[in-house]
Amino acid sequence: MGSLQFIADEVGLKTLVNGGLDVYLIIFMRMVRLLSFGATSLILVIFLKELGIDEATIGYFMTLAFFGDLIKSFLFSLIADGLGRKFTLILSSALMALTCFGIAYFDNFYVLAVVAALGILTPGGGEVGPFRSIEQSAIASLVPHDERSDIYAWYTFLGTFSSALGSFVCGSFVDLLQDQWHLTALQAYKGAFTAFGVLSVICLLSCLFLTPRMEVTHKPKPSVEQAAGEAAASSAETQDGPVESNETSELIPKKKPKWRLFPELSKDIVSIVLKLSFLFGLDAFASSLVQGSWLTYYIKHKFDVSSTTLGTIFFITFFIAGFASLLSTSFTKRLGPVVTMVVTHLPASAMLILLPIPKSLSITLAIMLIRASTQSMDVAPKHVFLATLVPADYRTAVFGWTNIVKTMAQMFGPSIAGYLTGEGVQWITFIMAGSLKVLYDVGILATFLKDSLNEALKQLKSVENYNEWKAIVTEIDRLTNMDIWRQNFISKHYDYMLVNERMSLLREARLNEDASLLMSLLRSGLLRNFGGIAQKRLYTKAYLGTKFKIQEYIIEVLDCLNYLNDSIHAERASNDYIMNSKQLKLDFFHDARQSFGCTGLILQGGSLFGLCHLGVVRALYFKGLLPRVIGGSAVGAAVAALVCSLTDVELIPILVSITDVMGNVDTLNHDVDERYGNVIENVVRKGYSQDILVFLKFVRDTIGDLTFEEAYLKTEKILNIVVHPTHPSIPSLLNYITAPNVIIWTAIYASIGTGVLSDSVQLYVKDLKNEIVPMAPELDISFLKPQDVSYQQHYFGHKKKDSETSLFSAPAESSPYTRLTELFNVNHFITSLVRPYLAPLISNDLKHHNAYGKLRFSDDALNIFWNDDTKKLEKPKSSASHIDVLTKDSSYNFRKHLKNVIGLEIQHRLDVMNKLGLLPEIVKRLCIDEKPSTAKFSTNSREITIVPELRYLLRDIGRVFDVHKTMENIPYWILVGERSVLNRICIG
């Protein structure tokens, strides 16, 4: 049973069974269509020859058919998504049926040429018309990325099998009509084309049952209920579990013209598509020289075989080719699409060169069978490669474009083949075709294999959702051998022996249902950094996560906790407290929660780029990783207030598409001064861009006059806002405990500081009569800006003495976030620092080091891992995994350290100039932000720091001064923040 399950998984049978109605219909229609196309390739040239047409004219006829298919495919590909994929398939099926009936009815060559040019006719047995581009695009939309290779493999296999079956059935059918019905050869061929028309009608009827799911969806916005369901479900997902089904969802709404000749793609993708088009065209031209029709003609005339024998030969070769294509999905998963395309296609190309050499039929058939075993294995990887590169909205057009290029390349091949056949040297076509295909394989390997890692890294910078990110980083981890690194549990960065031993003890106690021993083991080992598993170096290697051994240990701990929780509900309470195991377990969970602590999200400041915070929240929320305790300052306080003041039903529409909820920008902007006036002066003087001002107004209008206590009772989320008052009577950390009656929006403005957005800032509260009054009207209190405050080293350190304070030091105070540990037992921080303009200079503690290239592991370490011989393991003194770095660039380490030194020096000089008061205000706004108030945690595993990175520094900073695109800039900054979290999702 295990072997059968393995085979089913390898060939993608389980994926096919769960494909759904649309996938079934698409594959069925392709089977029926290729049944007809395969039969056509067997008799087309022979049929035209029977009409008295010479070989050269037959070649021109086939070229004309290719030219007509080129025009139709081009037009249908452009309008398919506009008209509807279902409607386009119905129209194409009807046109194919009319073509078959027309060929069966008319004898005149010119009429047949017109029918072939205007209709859908395959000259060589291959796929023609718009069917393939529409179906491939629909499959990419219907099937998740990691399952596409399975469906494409079955799509290819069943189509090839049907084409083989068509050749076999057609040969037997023609002989049957001649032998049993006593028809002439010409009449028998016409009867076959009539049958092909009937098959086309079957395709047309099948199209009627397609559902709207196969149609293109132009970035639909999920409903509140749907998004809420996804968010709730995501909290229960593991890293390797299912991801969001809406693969094409994106944050920034793109305005697209109603009519566009070519799809709007990035320059990187256009470059790749052009390279592929040239190489695919070269391969298609080579294939057109030896198409099925000409190949059958060559075999029939060289060895004088009957139609039945001819059909049997091509049935066997097509069947072998189709069956072998199933294996391509297994190769693709292991080798990647590029390598699979080359290593499977190259042997078939070599066999094609050898095909005309033998003079015996048996040797020729042997060569054909060897060629058939690999010639179709590159089809599915091609589809996967293109579907991965191209966004969903443009797949139909790009697939159509590549198919058009192939058709254009095939136009002249039949004419050349016809001319050479007429001259009696058809064998030259096989040598030419094989040589060109070898050149194509070498071109694919040289063009894309060396750049596959760089291309994946480029794509990583422009991802718009988790699905796209996961697909790309899966390929990056495979290219850099990080998938092997994750499987090899040996590493010097954590105590793998301790983790493995503790995991075994936990599993044994759980299976033996020994609750007492289980609680003892958990109580002593319930630490975030048990055995060093939280060391950050373990999370900067592979994108998809850390060692599988660590993940296995975490899952085992969760299983043990779930077991104890389930056993509590199954037991009855005892009158004796000491013997009451239920009460003991409840006490255990209370103690464990207190010992383990909780995580807090800190949204640190952000005067110009603060909207990135909302992207951080969006990414964490929809993956079920958003902490309950959220704090912030300045714009971060506004984002935290928005999140903690709204229920999930109210919050989800904002996270899905904030611009739709905000509405007209002019309505929000009515009290924002100088919107079209002195924008630059406004940024310099206030330090806040137009986008931020509009967002702050939106937050104030949304949350209204809620207090901290009212927000907590409404959402049960703990909001914390940091302020810096000049009077000690005002707490620096405001929440529902320290300031329950304070109005939240006044705390936001106080966090920004006095003299920034308003010269008069004070806190307001609700009194016992529920009236809004000033908090301390008798005191003259002002609030400092976050960047004017430095925090004393307080946690795990010592406070500065007065003698240690510099004359030019900013006012110092203890970090307000240390109060979170005292109030809510927060001992782990996720800190969002929205300073993307300094990202190239900041050493991000969780940045992946892609420039290292591939990693090579020692044979001893791998043998221990694969043999699971843990007895041979010893505690390493230095490195147990013996990893050798295959450096891509020998100067990488030097450049890395040089950049860090320059960055530290620049930051130091800026800080000194700021303390001396010599730094211009505009430079201060851009380059001096508040100091991270949880900085003492960043030296160990207690903090994860998130720093957004900009792709185009100058252009993105220019957005700050652009007041005419506020509704475009706001989603853009949110997307920048969201991308910064994706690389750390697997850590949460």
Secondary structure as the mmCIF struct_conf table of DSSP 4:
data_model
#
loop_
_struct_conf.conf_type_id
_struct_conf.id
_struct_conf.beg_label_comp_id
_struct_conf.beg_label_asym_id
_struct_conf.beg_label_seq_id
_struct_conf.end_label_comp_id
_struct_conf.end_label_asym_id
_struct_conf.end_label_seq_id
HELX_RH_AL_P HELX_RH_AL_P1 GLY A 2 GLU A 10
TURN_TY1_P TURN_TY1_P1 VAL A 11 GLY A 12
HELX_RH_AL_P HELX_RH_AL_P2 LEU A 13 VAL A 17
TURN_TY1_P TURN_TY1_P2 ASN A 18 ASN A 18
BEND BEND1 GLY A 19 GLY A 19
HELX_RH_AL_P HELX_RH_AL_P3 LEU A 21 GLU A 50
TURN_TY1_P TURN_TY1_P3 LEU A 51 GLY A 52
HELX_RH_AL_P HELX_RH_AL_P4 GLU A 55 LEU A 83
HELX_RH_AL_P HELX_RH_AL_P5 ARG A 85 TYR A 105
HELX_RH_AL_P HELX_RH_AL_P6 PHE A 109 LEU A 118
BEND BEND2 GLY A 119 GLY A 119
BEND BEND3 PRO A 123 GLY A 126
BEND BEND4 GLY A 129 PRO A 130
HELX_RH_AL_P HELX_RH_AL_P7 PHE A 131 LEU A 142
BEND BEND5 VAL A 143 VAL A 143
HELX_RH_3T_P HELX_RH_3T_P1 HIS A 145 GLU A 147
HELX_RH_AL_P HELX_RH_AL_P8 ARG A 148 ASP A 179
TURN_TY1_P TURN_TY1_P4 GLN A 180 GLN A 180
BEND BEND6 TRP A 181 TRP A 181
HELX_RH_AL_P HELX_RH_AL_P9 ALA A 185 CYS A 207
TURN_TY1_P TURN_TY1_P5 LEU A 208 PHE A 209
HELX_RH_3T_P HELX_RH_3T_P2 PRO A 212 MET A 214
BEND BEND7 GLU A 215 GLU A 215
BEND BEND8 LYS A 219 LYS A 219
HELX_LH_PP_P HELX_LH_PP_P1 PRO A 220 SER A 223
HELX_RH_AL_P HELX_RH_AL_P10 VAL A 224 SER A 234
TURN_TY1_P TURN_TY1_P6 SER A 235 ALA A 236
TURN_TY1_P TURN_TY1_P7 GLN A 239 ASP A 240
BEND BEND9 GLY A 241 GLY A 241
BEND BEND10 SER A 245 SER A 245
TURN_TY1_P TURN_TY1_P8 GLU A 247 THR A 248
BEND BEND11 LEU A 251 ILE A 252
HELX_LH_PP_P HELX_LH_PP_P2 PRO A 253 LYS A 255
BEND BEND12 LYS A 258 LYS A 258
BEND BEND13 LEU A 261 PHE A 262
HELX_RH_AL_P HELX_RH_AL_P11 LYS A 267 LEU A 289
TURN_TY1_P TURN_TY1_P9 VAL A 290 VAL A 290
HELX_RH_AL_P HELX_RH_AL_P12 GLY A 292 PHE A 303
HELX_RH_AL_P HELX_RH_AL_P13 SER A 307 LEU A 326
TURN_TY1_P TURN_TY1_P10 LEU A 327 LEU A 327
HELX_RH_AL_P HELX_RH_AL_P14 SER A 328 LEU A 335
HELX_RH_AL_P HELX_RH_AL_P15 PRO A 337 LEU A 354
TURN_TY1_P TURN_TY1_P11 LEU A 355 PRO A 356
BEND BEND14 ILE A 357 ILE A 357
BEND BEND15 SER A 360 SER A 360
HELX_RH_AL_P HELX_RH_AL_P16 LEU A 361 ALA A 372
TURN_TY1_P TURN_TY1_P12 SER A 373 ASP A 378
HELX_RH_AL_P HELX_RH_AL_P17 VAL A 379 LEU A 389
BEND BEND16 VAL A 390 VAL A 390
HELX_RH_3T_P HELX_RH_3T_P3 ALA A 392 TYR A 394
HELX_RH_AL_P HELX_RH_AL_P18 ARG A 395 GLN A 410
BEND BEND17 MET A 411 PHE A 412
HELX_RH_AL_P HELX_RH_AL_P19 GLY A 413 GLY A 422
TURN_TY1_P TURN_TY1_P13 GLU A 423 GLY A 424
TURN_TY1_P TURN_TY1_P14 GLN A 426 GLN A 426
HELX_RH_AL_P HELX_RH_AL_P20 TRP A 427 ILE A 444
HELX_RH_PI_P HELX_RH_PI_P1 LEU A 445 LEU A 449
TURN_TY1_P TURN_TY1_P15 LYS A 450 ASP A 451
HELX_RH_AL_P HELX_RH_AL_P21 SER A 452 LEU A 460
TURN_TY1_P TURN_TY1_P16 LYS A 461 SER A 462
BEND BEND18 ASN A 465 ASN A 465
HELX_RH_AL_P HELX_RH_AL_P22 TYR A 466 LEU A 479
TURN_TY1_P TURN_TY1_P17 THR A 480 ASN A 481
HELX_RH_AL_P HELX_RH_AL_P23 MET A 482 GLN A 487
TURN_TY1_P TURN_TY1_P18 LYS A 492 HIS A 493
BEND BEND19 TYR A 494 TYR A 494
HELX_RH_AL_P HELX_RH_AL_P24 TYR A 496 LEU A 511
TURN_TY1_P TURN_TY1_P19 ASN A 512 GLU A 513
HELX_RH_AL_P HELX_RH_AL_P25 ALA A 515 GLY A 525
TURN_TY1_P TURN_TY1_P20 ARG A 528 ASN A 529
HELX_RH_3T_P HELX_RH_3T_P4 PHE A 530 GLY A 532
TURN_TY1_P TURN_TY1_P21 ILE A 533 ALA A 534
HELX_RH_3T_P HELX_RH_3T_P5 LYS A 536 TYR A 539
BEND BEND20 THR A 540 LYS A 541
TURN_TY1_P TURN_TY1_P22 TYR A 543 LEU A 544
BEND BEND21 THR A 546 THR A 546
HELX_RH_AL_P HELX_RH_AL_P26 PHE A 548 ALA A 570
BEND BEND22 GLU A 571 GLU A 571
HELX_LH_PP_P HELX_LH_PP_P3 ARG A 572 ALA A 573
BEND BEND23 ASN A 575 ASN A 575
TURN_TY1_P TURN_TY1_P23 TYR A 577 MET A 579
HELX_RH_AL_P HELX_RH_AL_P27 SER A 581 PHE A 596
STRN STRN1 CYS A 598 GLN A 604
TURN_TY1_P TURN_TY1_P24 SER A 607 LEU A 611
HELX_RH_AL_P HELX_RH_AL_P28 CYS A 612 PHE A 622
TURN_TY1_P TURN_TY1_P25 LYS A 623 GLY A 624
BEND BEND24 ARG A 628 ARG A 628
STRN STRN2 VAL A 629 GLY A 632
BEND BEND25 SER A 633 SER A 633
TURN_TY1_P TURN_TY1_P26 ALA A 634 ALA A 634
HELX_RH_AL_P HELX_RH_AL_P29 VAL A 635 SER A 645
BEND BEND26 LEU A 646 LEU A 646
HELX_RH_AL_P HELX_RH_AL_P30 ASP A 648 VAL A 656
HELX_RH_AL_P HELX_RH_AL_P31 ILE A 658 MET A 662
HELX_RH_AL_P HELX_RH_AL_P32 VAL A 665 LEU A 668
TURN_TY1_P TURN_TY1_P27 ASN A 669 ASP A 671
TURN_TY1_P TURN_TY1_P28 ASP A 673 GLU A 674
BEND BEND27 ARG A 675 GLY A 677
HELX_RH_AL_P HELX_RH_AL_P33 VAL A 679 LYS A 686
HELX_RH_AL_P HELX_RH_AL_P34 GLN A 690 ILE A 703
TURN_TY1_P TURN_TY1_P29 GLY A 704 ASP A 705
STRN STRN3 THR A 707 THR A 707
HELX_RH_AL_P HELX_RH_AL_P35 PHE A 708 THR A 715
STRN STRN4 ILE A 718 VAL A 722
STRN STRN5 PRO A 725 PRO A 725
BEND BEND28 THR A 726 HIS A 727
TURN_TY1_P TURN_TY1_P30 PRO A 728 SER A 729
BEND BEND29 ILE A 730 ILE A 730
BEND BEND30 SER A 732 SER A 732
STRN STRN6 LEU A 733 LEU A 734
BEND BEND31 ASN A 735 ASN A 735
TURN_TY1_P TURN_TY1_P31 TYR A 736 THR A 738
BEND BEND32 ALA A 739 ALA A 739
TURN_TY1_P TURN_TY1_P32 PRO A 740 ASN A 741
STRN STRN7 VAL A 742 ILE A 743
HELX_RH_AL_P HELX_RH_AL_P36 ILE A 744 ILE A 752
TURN_TY1_P TURN_TY1_P33 THR A 754 VAL A 756
BEND BEND33 LEU A 757 LEU A 757
BEND BEND34 ASP A 759 ASP A 759
STRN STRN8 TYR A 764 LYS A 766
TURN_TY1_P TURN_TY1_P34 LEU A 768 LYS A 769
BEND BEND35 ASN A 770 ASN A 770
STRN STRN9 ILE A 772 PRO A 774
BEND BEND36 MET A 775 MET A 775
TURN_TY1_P TURN_TY1_P35 PRO A 777 GLU A 778
BEND BEND37 LEU A 779 LEU A 779
STRN STRN10 PHE A 783 PHE A 783
HELX_RH_3T_P HELX_RH_3T_P6 PRO A 786 ASP A 788
STRN STRN11 SER A 790 GLN A 792
TURN_TY1_P TURN_TY1_P36 TYR A 795 PHE A 796
BEND BEND38 GLY A 797 GLY A 797
HELX_LH_PP_P HELX_LH_PP_P4 LYS A 799 LYS A 801
HELX_RH_3T_P HELX_RH_3T_P7 ASP A 802 GLU A 804
BEND BEND39 THR A 805 THR A 805
TURN_TY1_P TURN_TY1_P37 LEU A 807 PHE A 808
HELX_LH_PP_P HELX_LH_PP_P5 SER A 809 PRO A 811
STRN STRN12 ALA A 812 SER A 814
TURN_TY1_P TURN_TY1_P38 PRO A 816 TYR A 817
HELX_RH_AL_P HELX_RH_AL_P37 THR A 818 PHE A 824
STRN STRN13 VAL A 826 LEU A 833
HELX_RH_3T_P HELX_RH_3T_P8 PRO A 836 LEU A 838
TURN_TY1_P TURN_TY1_P39 ALA A 839 LEU A 841
BEND BEND40 ILE A 842 ILE A 842
TURN_TY1_P TURN_TY1_P40 ASP A 845 LEU A 846
HELX_RH_3T_P HELX_RH_3T_P9 ASN A 850 TYR A 852
STRN STRN14 LYS A 854 ARG A 856
HELX_RH_AL_P HELX_RH_AL_P38 ASP A 859 ASN A 867
TURN_TY1_P TURN_TY1_P41 ASP A 868 ASP A 868
HELX_RH_3T_P HELX_RH_3T_P10 THR A 870 LYS A 872
BEND BEND41 LYS A 877 SER A 878
BEND BEND42 ALA A 880 SER A 881
HELX_LH_PP_P HELX_LH_PP_P6 ILE A 883 ILE A 883
STRN STRN15 ASP A 884 LEU A 886
BEND BEND43 LYS A 888 LYS A 888
TURN_TY1_P TURN_TY1_P42 SER A 890 SER A 891
HELX_RH_AL_P HELX_RH_AL_P39 TYR A 892 LYS A 915
TURN_TY1_P TURN_TY1_P43 LEU A 916 GLY A 917
BEND BEND44 LEU A 919 LEU A 919
HELX_RH_AL_P HELX_RH_AL_P40 GLU A 921 CYS A 927
HELX_LH_PP_P HELX_LH_PP_P7 GLU A 930 PRO A 932
TURN_TY1_P TURN_TY1_P44 SER A 933 THR A 934
HELX_RH_3T_P HELX_RH_3T_P11 ALA A 935 THR A 939
TURN_TY1_P TURN_TY1_P45 ASN A 940 ARG A 942
STRN STRN16 GLU A 943 ILE A 946
BEND BEND45 ARG A 951 TYR A 952
HELX_RH_AL_P HELX_RH_AL_P41 LEU A 953 GLY A 958
HELX_RH_3T_P HELX_RH_3T_P12 ARG A 959 PHE A 961
TURN_TY1_P TURN_TY1_P46 HIS A 964 LYS A 965
HELX_RH_AL_P HELX_RH_AL_P42 THR A 966 LEU A 982
TURN_TY1_P TURN_TY1_P47 ASN A 983 ARG A 984
HELX_RH_3T_P HELX_RH_3T_P13 ILE A 985 ILE A 987
#
